[in-house]
Amino acid sequence: MKKILFINLNKKIGDAVVSTLIFREIKKQYPDTKITILISNATKQIYEENKHIDKIISLTDSKIFRRFQLFSYILYLFLQHFDLVINVELYIKKYVVSFIKLLRTKEVILSDKRRFDLIKCIPLIWDYNDSLGHITQVYIKLLNILGIKNVSAKYDVTVSQQYLNKCKDFINKTELNNKKILLINPEGAEKERNITNKNLNILVNEIEKNCNYKIIILSYKNDYLKNFNNKIYIFKTKNIMDTIAIVYLSDLILTVDTSIVHIADCFDKQMIALYNNRENDAIKYYKYNIMVWGSKNNKTITMKPDIGKNINDIPIDSIIKNLKNF
């Protein structure tokens, strides 16, 4: 197995973080293997400083142009003569399967069982009813197929020194040095995962009254500056590398369901992770989301409201009680 092409074109940063264990474990067992990854531009920064990846090809996030850009690489990638193509996406587009077929590699591993009849492949079968449980167990199964045993399921994200210095400067300027920092992330990839401004205000006030933490609030799109007193610090993150660095420097993480759950796991952080509870939903993804994609750190406290409700229905006094336990 001299050359591997790993394809994952979804834009989910959390998925990218979790996938990093695959490359490390392959290189550990087969150090001479060359790994090329074909990914969405949205996840590129997660992989850029990964020493286990030899080449990164990133595609536009535009659905309109991505297909054309993908097929523009067909000759180049065909001439690389890959021994194996891996795609672990649960839902893969038909045109991506067509692209893989044109590469004429010796072996293909796919996860989307809807596409098994379109190409000769080694099936890596899983879905949200799968007894394998957490997504890392699926990746361990993949590595076992490759003859790799005794696998570590720890994620492998690098903290960029450039962004680490930036975050250290922020902490120095806000006089948070030698303070116990609670990092609050109130924003998820979907609006329904967000903590509302009203609830965030109540939560922060209760933390100030009952807990001995200095609070940093992560801000992506929302401008929280006008909502809080000067004892609350707002960190406006520009990209995922900013976020990784500030998570690394924090003592405790309080976050909604988003990629920060996986980033915090990378650094073995104490964490409270807040999830919606849509187990009465017909959509299996929501029913099994915590089991498949949740934190795997035994330091994490996972909280969810009653069935059918969202994170803003989680009692704030319960969150405060858990914060006091750290």
Secondary structure as GFF3:
##gff-version 3
##sequence-region A 1 326
A	DSSP	beta_strand	3	8	.	.	.	ID=ss1
A	DSSP	alpha_helix	13	29	.	.	.	ID=ss2
A	DSSP	beta_strand	34	40	.	.	.	ID=ss3
A	DSSP	three_ten_helix	41	43	.	.	.	ID=ss4
A	DSSP	alpha_helix	44	48	.	.	.	ID=ss5
A	DSSP	beta_strand	55	59	.	.	.	ID=ss6
A	DSSP	alpha_helix	63	72	.	.	.	ID=ss7
A	DSSP	alpha_helix	74	78	.	.	.	ID=ss8
A	DSSP	beta_strand	84	87	.	.	.	ID=ss9
A	DSSP	alpha_helix	94	103	.	.	.	ID=ss10
A	DSSP	beta_strand	107	110	.	.	.	ID=ss11
A	DSSP	three_ten_helix	113	118	.	.	.	ID=ss12
A	DSSP	beta_strand	122	123	.	.	.	ID=ss13
A	DSSP	alpha_helix	135	145	.	.	.	ID=ss14
A	DSSP	alpha_helix	161	173	.	.	.	ID=ss15
A	DSSP	beta_strand	181	185	.	.	.	ID=ss16
A	DSSP	three_ten_helix	191	193	.	.	.	ID=ss17
A	DSSP	alpha_helix	197	210	.	.	.	ID=ss18
A	DSSP	beta_strand	214	219	.	.	.	ID=ss19
A	DSSP	three_ten_helix	225	227	.	.	.	ID=ss20
A	DSSP	beta_strand	233	236	.	.	.	ID=ss21
A	DSSP	alpha_helix	240	249	.	.	.	ID=ss22
A	DSSP	beta_strand	252	256	.	.	.	ID=ss23
A	DSSP	alpha_helix	260	266	.	.	.	ID=ss24
A	DSSP	beta_strand	270	274	.	.	.	ID=ss25
A	DSSP	alpha_helix	284	293	.	.	.	ID=ss26
A	DSSP	beta_strand	300	303	.	.	.	ID=ss27
A	DSSP	three_ten_helix	311	313	.	.	.	ID=ss28
A	DSSP	alpha_helix	316	324	.	.	.	ID=ss29
###
